[in-house]
Amino acid sequence: MIVNEIVEALGLTVAAGAQGLEREITGGYAADLLSCVMAGAAAGNLWVTLQAHPNIVAVADLLGLAGVIITEGAAPEPMTVSRAEERGVPILLAQETTYTVVARLAERGISGNRPARGA
């Protein structure tokens, strides 16, 4: 499944990084602490979070994530949008809660399996 299919299926708004909508999704990860995401997310994951500040782009880019879904109607800061555009990181917006977004992703077969440690 690719990011654009999730945008359409969940009715998400693309706030930035439209050039990355063809990325393949390998799984999902939900957390609001950047350190948790850095330790637990894997390349190709969709990250679901309430965070909307520019550091989410740095983490997503560093890990090679498929994109970031910002939940609960939170608006990304202008610098977040600018950095995401520069780096091609899809920033997607959802009105629903994080819990609801994760449930909808799971319904579509996107798993939250953790990557093997030390691999």
N, C-alpha and C positions, 0 to 999 in steps of 0.2 A: 504494500500500500504506500502511496506517496502523500506528501503533505497536502496537496491540493484536494485530494479526495476527502480528507478529514475536514478541510475548510468547508467544502460543500455539504458533507454529511451532517456536520454539527452547526452549520450556519454561522461560522466564525467570520470576523472582520479581519482583513489583512491590514495591519498598521504599518508594516515595513517588511523589507526583504522578499518582495514578490519574486525576485529572480531565483529564490531557493525553493519555490513551491513544488518543484519536481523531485525533491530529495526523497529518498527511500526511508521509510520509518522502520526501525528495528525493534522498537519497544517504547515504553513510556516510563516516566519518573515524575513523582510529585513531591515537592518540598519547597519550603520558603527560605531555608538557611542555605546560603551559598556553599558553605563547607560540606553540608550533607550532599548537595548535588555533585560537587567535585569528587566526593568519595564514592557515590553510589550510582550516578548516571553513566551511561555508555554511549559511545558514538552512535549516531543515528536515532537516539531516543527523542521523543517529544517531551519537553519539560513543562509541567503544569504548575503554576505558581501565582501568588498574589503580588509578587514583587514586580515593580515597574521601573526601577531605576537603571541607569546605564550599566551597572556591573553585571546584570543578567546577560547582556550581549557578550561581554568579555568571557564569562563562564561558558556560554553556549558555543562561542567560536573556539575556545580552547579545547573543549571536549568533542567538537564536531557533531553537535546535536542537530537533529533535523529541524528543530524550531522550538519556540517558546510560546505557550498559551498562557496569557494573563487572564485571570478569572475575576468574577464578581464585579464586572464593569469598571475595573481599575484602568485608568488612562496612563499609558507610558509617558514618561517625561520626554520633552522634545529632544534632549541629548540621547536618550535611549533609541528613539526613532532614527536619528541621524547616524548613530554608530551602527545600528542594525542594517541600514541601507548601505553604508560603506562596506560592511563585511558580508552582506548577503544572507543575514540570519533572519528567517521569517519570524516576525512577531505577530501573533494572532490574538484576537480579543474575544472573550466570551462573557456574557452577562451572568451565566450560571455560576454556582459555587464550584470550588475545586472538586469537592466530592462528586457532584453531578457530572462534571466534565470527565473525570477519571472513569466513572461508571459508564458513560457513553463511549469512551475509547475502548474500554474492556468489552463492551457489547460488540464492537467491531473487530475484536480479535487482537487488539494491541495489548500485549502482556507487560507486566512490570517485573519480570525476572531480573534479579540482580546479576551483574557480571561476576564471573569467577574471580576470586582474589588471587593475586600472584600469577595470573595468566598473561 
